[in-house]
Amino acid sequence: MIVILGGGESGIGAALLAKAKGLPCIVSDNGTLDTASKAALIGADIPFEEGGHTMATVLAATLVIKSPGIPPKVPAVLAALEAGIPVIDELEFAFAYVQGRTICITGSNGKTTTTLLIYHILAEAGFSVGLGGNIGKSLAGQLAAGLQPDWWVLETSSFQLDGWRTFRPDIALVLNITPDHLDRYGSMEPYADSKLSISRHQKSTDTLIYFKDGGWIERKLNERTPPSRLLAFTLPYSQDQAAWATTEALHFLVGADHTIINLAHLPLKGLHNQLNMLAAGLALLSAGVSSVALEWGLHSFINAPHRLELVAVINQVSFINDSKATNPDSVRYALEAMQNPVVWIAGGKDKGNDYTPLEELVRNRVKALICLTKYPEPLLAAFQTIVPNIQVTESMADAIQIACKLAAPGYTVLLSPACASFDLFKNYEDRGDQFRTEVQALAK
């Protein structure tokens, strides 16, 4: 019996795949399943329980598939591990049934943009390709529905990587490793180990693409160099780089081919997006995409919402939705991209954040800070001596009204929270959607 902990997208997908393969399973959710999840399970004749995990059910399992959002120290997981029952992730379970090749992307920041970029360009180039992981529909659910493309492009979080035992990406990308989720990992060491575990099972025929940052990535690679082909990218050129950027162009050197793509008219802006494009380009060229198709795809790409999304310009004030920026490093990229004075809207559930690296940028660019949160204390402690005007609110509507009073013509109002959304919002999308709704109402 397979016990699936969590009835979200990944849990329901795992259950449907188990059922499709003739494997008995049950879904156990600590909360209440939504209507669509219940309908899917009832329609497939899959048993489920709500309102808690029955320990007898968990201990009767031969395999536990855990939702990535469930911490590893909850009693049901600890009990399974102590009983010698394997505990894995939905991606690990699904991997056994994948017939195509896989491109897996991880990193503290930029995962979604890079994943969507790779998927978009592969599709535009005529490849048979699917999208999954930490974005869109679950890999297991799509396999259960009969999808078997030649390539899968999978966004992979550290929580998902922790549940891998055999998963071997054909092409793995590590975009960056900066402080995040320290409330779960405790320190950077285990968090960095989690990120680099994406290459744990790779072979010499596989490819690992990584940011040569002089930090955690290189440190971990020096501790345990994988046998895969290593392709490094950076912004300024340095020796032995496979991709780099200048102020004018992106450069890719894969094999004997040197591809140069002018930056001037590409839709993705900012240094962080240059890194995303370098990483994606190396993956795409490694997968067999031509340099012509790569350049065309970079030009035609439209990024997902909530990532430096310009919502409106009202009375010469720009309103930018960067709700996906849930850690300080993401905010750093956003502030670096700002050319005008900033009214910064931040706050939410702090994840053990260190705001020190933001101090100089905030001092130079932020004219006012609006703490949109139930818990403003960490932001106040970090910036009350740096930012001349700080306001606190628990309402998005109030935050926009305050921002309008503080922003002069030529300013930018930037929602870039640096924190998780769960104190006031359902998720970062809900937070960004509310920002967009309030701004658009203001524009009318």
N, C-alpha and C positions, 0 to 999 in steps of 0.2 A: 504494500500500500504506500502510495506517495501522499504525503501531507504537505499541502501548500499553504504557507503562512502569509496572509495578506491577500485581499480580494480586489486589488487595483488592476491596472492595465497588465502588468507583468504576471500577476497571480492568475488572472482569468486566462491569459494567453497560455500559461504553462498547463493549466487544467485542460484546456481544449486540446492542446497538443498531446498530453498524456492520454486523453480519451481517444483521440484519433489513432494513437499507436496501440490501443488495447490495454493500457496500463491503468489499474484501479487507482483512484485518487479521491481526495476530499480537500475542499478549501476551508480554511479556518481563519476568520477575521476577528480581530480584537474589538472592532467597532461595528458599524452597521453597513452592510453592502448596499450600494446604490441600485436603483431599479433596473438599469441596463445590465449590471453584473449579475443580478439575480436571474433575470430573464435568460441570459446566455447560459448560465449553469443549469437552470431548469430545462431549457430547451435541449441541452446536451445530456441530460439525465446524470448530472454530476452532483453528489451530495455536498452540502456546505453547512457550516455553523457560524453564528454571529455572536458578538458580545463577549468574546474571550476564547482562549485556546484551551480545549479540554486536554489535560495532561495525559490521560490514558490514550487518547487518540494520537497525540504526538509520539508517545513512547511505543505505539504499535506500528510506527512507520518503518519502512525499509530505506526511505529517502525523504529528506525534508528540503523543499524548495522555498527559500525565504525571499520576501520582498526586500529590495535594497534599502527601503526606508526603515526597516525594522532593525534597531540596534542589536549587535551580537550578544549583548549581555541580558536580554530579556529572559525570563525564566524558561519559556518554552524552548528557546534556542539552546540555552545552557543545558537543559535537561536532555535534549537530543544528543548534544555533543558528549555529555558525560556517559550516555548509554551507548556510545559508539555509532550513532546513526549519522551518516554523512549529511551535511547541510551545505547546499549549493545555491547558486543564483539561476534565475530563469534563462539567462544567456548561456550559461554552462549546460543546462539541460537541453536547450534548443540546439546547441552546437553539434550534438551527435546526429542530428537529422539534416544538417546543412550540406547541400551538394555543391554549391558554388564556392567562390573565394570570398574572403572577408577583408575589409578595411576598417580598422577600429581606431577611434580617436578619443584620447583622454587629455586632461590638463585642467588646471584650476580655472582657466578662463579661455573663451574662444571656441569651446567644443562645438556648440550648436552651429555657429556661423561656419566653421570649417567643415563640419559634417554636411550641412546643407549645400555648401559650395561644391564639395566633391560629388555629392549625389546629383546636383544640377548639371554639372559639366559631363559626367558620365552619361546621363540621360540624353543631353543635347548632342553628345558625340555618337549616339546610337547604340550604346551598350545596354545589355539587359541588366537592370539594377534594382535593388530593393533598399529600403530605408528603415532603420529601427534602432533598438537599444534604448537609450534614455530620451528618445524623441519619437513622437508619433505613435504608431501601433507597435505592439510588442513583437519581437522576432518570433517567439513561439506561436503566437496567435496567427501570424501570417503563414508560418509553415503548416499549421493545422488547417488553414484554408487552401493549401495546395500550392502556395507561391514557392518557386525555386528558381530565382534569377541566377545569372552567371556571377554577379557580384552583390554582396551585401555591404552597405555603408552603415556602420553602427557607432553611435555616440555612446561612450562607456564612462560612467562615473566611477569614482574610487569605491563607492559602496558596492557597485556591481562587480568590479574587479576582485573584491575581497571574497566573492563567492565562486571564483573560477578555480578549477582543478586541472582541466586538460585543454581548455580553449586556446587555440593557436592561431592568431591572426596572420594572414598572408602579408598584410601591410599594417604596421602599428604606428601610431603617431602619438608622441608626447609633446604637447604644445608648450607647457610651462608648469612649474610647480612653485606656487606661492601660498602663504598661509590661508587656510580655509578648513572648515569642519574640525577645528581644534577642540571643539566641545565634545566631539566623538572620538578623535584619535589621541588627544592629550598633548601631543607634541608633533613637531614637523617630521621627526625621524620615521615613525610608522606611517604617517600620511604619504611621505615621499616613497617609502617602500611599496605602499599600495599602488601608487601611480605607475612605478616602473615594473610592477608585476605584470603589466600588459605584455611584456616581452619574455616572460618566464619560460614559455614552452616553444619559443620560436627556434627554427632551424636555419641552417646556412642558406637555404633557398628562400627564406623570408626577408622582409625589409623592416627596419626600425628607423623611423624619421623622428628627429628630436631637435629641440631648440638648444643651440650651443650658448648657454647663458652664463657659464662660469659658476653656476650655483648647484642646486640640489640634483638636477638631472645628470650633470657630468660627474658629480660626486658619486652618485649611485651607480652610474655606468662604470666608473673606475673600480668600484667594489666588486662588481660582477658583470663583466662584459658579455653580452649575449652573442651567440654565434652568427646572428643574422647580419645581413648587409646593413651597415650604418650610414645614413645620410643626414648630415647636419645642416641646419639653416640658421641664419643670423641676419642682423640688419647691416652693419658695415662688413665689407668683405674681410675675411681672414683666411689663412691657409687651410686647405683641405675642406672647404665648405662646398656643399652641393647646391646651395641656394642662398642668395643674399639680396639686399635691396640697397640702392643708392637713392639720392633725392629725386632722381628722374625715372628709374626703372627697376623692375624685378629681374633678377638673373637666375637661371637654372642651368646647372652643369651636371647632366646625368649621362654617364658614359662619355662619348666624344662630342655630344651635341650641346651647344651653348645657346639657350633660348633667352631672348631679351624681350620683355614686354613693358612698354611705356606706361607709366603710372597716371599720366595726365587725365585721361578720360575714363578711368575705371571707377565704378560706382562706390566701392568700398574705400572709405577714407580713414586716415589715422594710422599711427605706427603699429598699433595692435592688429589692425586689419592687414597691414603689409605682412606681418608675421603669419597671420592666418592664411593669406594667399600663398606665401612661400611654402608653408607646410602642405597645403592642398595641392599646389602645383607639383611638388615632388611625388606625392602619392599618385596623382593622375598620370604623370609621365611614367612612373614605375608600373602602372597598370596598363600602359600601352596607348594612352591618349596622345594624339599628335600635338605638337606645339601650336599649330593653327587652331585646333579645336579648343585647346587650353585658353588661348587668348580670346577667342570668340566667347567662350563660356564665362570668363572673367568679366567681359564687357556686358553680358546679358543678365548677370545675376542680380536678383532682388533679395535683400537680406530679410530675415524673419523680424517680426515686430519686437519692440521692447529692447532693441540694441542700438543705441544712439539714433533713435528714430525721430526725425524732425516732424512734430505734430502740426505746428502752425507758427506763423510769424504775425504777431499782433502789436500794432503801434511800435514797430521796429524792435520788438522783443521776441527772441526765438525761444520756443518751448520744446525741449528735447526729452524724450522718454527713453531712459536707459535703465528700466526697472530690473532687467536681467543682471545688473551689476550687484551681486549679492555678497561681495567681499571687497576689502580695500584695494586690492590690486586691480580689479576691474574699474574701480573709481579712478585710480591713477591714470589708466589709459584714457578714460573719458575726459578727465581734466586736462590731460596733455593735448587732447584734440580740440579743446576750447580756445578760441582766439580772442573772445570778448570777455568782459567782466561777468562773473557767474553769481546767480542766486541758486544755491545748492539745496535741494530737498533730499534728506537722507534719514536713515533710521529704520528700525525694525527689531527683529530678534538677533541680538549680537551673538556671534559664534566664536567668542574668544578673540576678537579682532585686535590687532596691533595697528593703531592709526599713525604711528610715528613716521612711516615713509611718505605719508600724505602731507605732512606739515608744511613743507616749503611750497608745494603746489597750491595748497589751500591759502597760505599767507599771500601768495602772489596773485591769485586769480579769483578767489571767492570773496565777494563783498558782503554776503549775508548767508546764514545757514538756517534752514527751517527743519527742525527735528520732527519728523512725522512718525511718531512711535509712542507706545505706552512706557517705554524704557529709555528716556533720553540721557540718563546719567553717563554712560560711556562716551557719547558724543560731546556732552558738555565738558566732561573732564579733559577730553583731548583737545578741544578747540575754543574753549571760552576765553583764553588769553590770546588767541590768534585771529579769530573772526570778530569784527567790530559789532555785528548785529546778529544775535541768535534768538529765534522764536521757537516755541514748542506747541504742537497741536496733535490731536489724534484724528483729524478729519482731512481727507484729501481736498474737499471743497474749500475748507478754511486755508489749507496750505497754498492753494492756487490764488486765493484772494490776498493772502499775505504777500505772496511772490509778486503779484501785480503792483502792490504798493511799494515794494522794495526795488523793483527792476526799472531802471531808466532806459530810454531808447538806446539801442546798441547792446543791451545786456542779453544774456542767455539764462533762462530758467531751466535748470538741469535736474531731473529726477534721476539720481544715481545713488541708490540707498546704502550700499556697502553691507547690508544686513539681509537676513531672511525676512520673509513677508508675514510670518505666521502670527504676529501679535495683533494685526489689524485687518489682514487680508487673507483670502483663501490660498493664494500663491502669487508668484511674481507677475503672472499674466493678469490676474485680477487687479493688482496694484497698478500695473501699466495701463490697463483698460480704463480704470477709474480716472487716472491722470489724463488720458486722451479725451474721455468724455467731458471732463470739467473744462479742459482747454478749448475743445471744439464748441462747447456751449458759450464760453467766453467770446470766442471768435464771432459767433452769430449775433 
